[in-house]
Each structure stands twice: as C-alpha cells, then as structure tokens.
Amino acid sequence: MQQTITRSPGTITVCQQPATVRVTGYFYAVDLGDYVRPQHHYVGINAECNCDLGSACPAVDAVRADLIEGGKRVDRPPFGYYPVRPATCPICNAKTAGDMSLSSPHRGAGWVCPSGTSHYWQHRAQISAMRQKLAGSQP
C-alpha cells in the first residue's frame, strides 16, 4: 500500500492506494498511483529505479512486497547483456555513466568508466572469452 501525504494550508490529506507492479521485459513497471509524481517507474533486476531516487525509491519497495506476495519475477537477461548500465565498472569498481553511443540491441546499455576509457571494451572481451569457453565445454 502506497501512502501519499499532501499538505494544504491548515489540512493534511493522507491517501492510500496500492501500487501496481507488472513485468515488462527485464523490468518491473510500477504505477504508484495518481497522487505520486512521477507516477510510473521502472525497476531493474538490480533493485534500482529509473528515477533520481534509485534504490531509495518507493517503487523498489513495492516490487519487493509484490515478490514476497508471490508476484511474477522478471527473466534474467542473457549472459553479457546489460538492460541497464552496471552501477560500477566490472574492471575497477568505479561508478559508471551511461553512453548511448555504446548501446546496441545485442550488448544492451552502453556505459563508460571514469577510470579508463577502454574498460567497457575490456569487459566485452572478457564476456566473449567466457562465451567461447562455455560453448567449448558443452557436449
């Protein structure tokens, strides 16, 4: 149940309405109701919302509650595919930033690392090596 508090001169109004959670691709689409802005949120498998609040967003809590109640889980993306950029660089653990020029339908969301411009491509090479290793080990 999402609780929204609005304040006007002399009165406080509390509105409670349930958040609606549904699966959309690799994300949870969350509708927090008419009284919340922004109303629609997208939460990734990494428990990060697309809004500025990130993991502190009430939409993340709504997804957790929905999963506890037996709600449907999103599918895990294929190995090496990033529906959203990783929060930290897989090479050096520095905080990443999105880079649309590196995004593709096959690799997913592109990102850059402030520590090294080649870290994105180093990680892609690691993924390719792992895929080849996994393909070679299958009967």
N, C-alpha and C positions, 0 to 999 in steps of 0.2 A: 504494500500500500504506500503510495507516494503522498507525502503531506506537503502542501504548499501554504505558506503564510504570506498574506498580503496586508499591508498596513495603509489605512487612510486616516485622515485626521479624526482622532477620537475612537476609532474602532479597529479591531484586529479580526480578520476573517481567516479561518482555517478551512481549507478544502482538502478532502481526502479522496483520491481516486487511484485505482490500481494502475500500475504501469503495464503496458502491453509489450511482450517480448516475442519476436518471431525470428526464425533463421532465414538469412538472406546470403547465399553463397558461403563465404568463410567468415561471415559476421553475424552478430545479433543486432537486429533492428529494434530499437526500443522507443516506444512512444510514451513520454512521461505525462501526457495529458495537456489539455487546452490551456491550463494556467501556468505552465512552465515554458520558459524561453531559454534556449531553443527547445522546441517540443520533441523533435526527432533526433535520436542519437544512434551512432553505430559503434558497437563494442567488438573489438577483435578477440581472438582466442588468447591473446596475451593480457587480457583484462585491462585494456586501455581503450578509453572512449575517444572518438574523433574530435570532441570539443576541447576547449582550452583546459578543462579540469583534469583530463587524462584519467588516471586510475582513481582519482578522488571524486569522480562524477557519480551522482546517484544512479545513473543508468547501469554502471558496473554492479552496484549492489542489487539492482532489480534483476540483472542477469543471474547473479549468484543465487538469489532467492528462487528464481524460476527453475534453475538447475536442481536445487535442493528439493523442490516440489515435483521433480521428475520431468521437467521440460526437455525438449529436444536439444541435443548438442550439435554444434556446427561440425562439419567434416574438417579433418586436418588437411592442410594443403599438401601437395606433393613435395617430396624431399627437394630442397633447394629453391622452392618457390616462395616468395615473400608477398602475401597480400597487402601487408603494410611494412614500412621500413623497420628494421630492428632498432630498438631503443639505444642499444650500444653496439659499437663495432665488434664483430666477431674476431677480429685480429688483435685489437689493442684495448678494447672495452671503453673507448672514448664515446661520448654522446654523439649520435649521428644526426644528420639533417637530410631531409628529402631532396631528391634531384630527379625531376621529371624526365630529363634528357637520358637518364639511365634506365628508365622504366620500360618494360616490354611485356607483351602478353605471355611470353614464355618464362621470363625471370621474375615478373611481378614488379613491386615497387622498387625504384632505384634510390640510392642513398649515397651520401658522401661522408667521409670521416675527416675531422679537422686535423687529425694527427698525420694522415698520409693520403694523398690523392689516389694512390694505387691500391688502397686496402679493399675497395669494392671488388676490383678485378682479381686481387689475390684470393679473396674469399670465393669468387666464382670459380677460380681454378681449383680450389680445394673441393668444391661441390662436384665439379666434373670428374676429378680424380676418384672421389668416393663413389660416384655413379658407376664409373668404369670398374672399380673394384667390386661393387655389389653385383654388377652384371656378370662379371667373370666368375663369381662364386656360386651362381645359380646353376642347378643341373640342367 
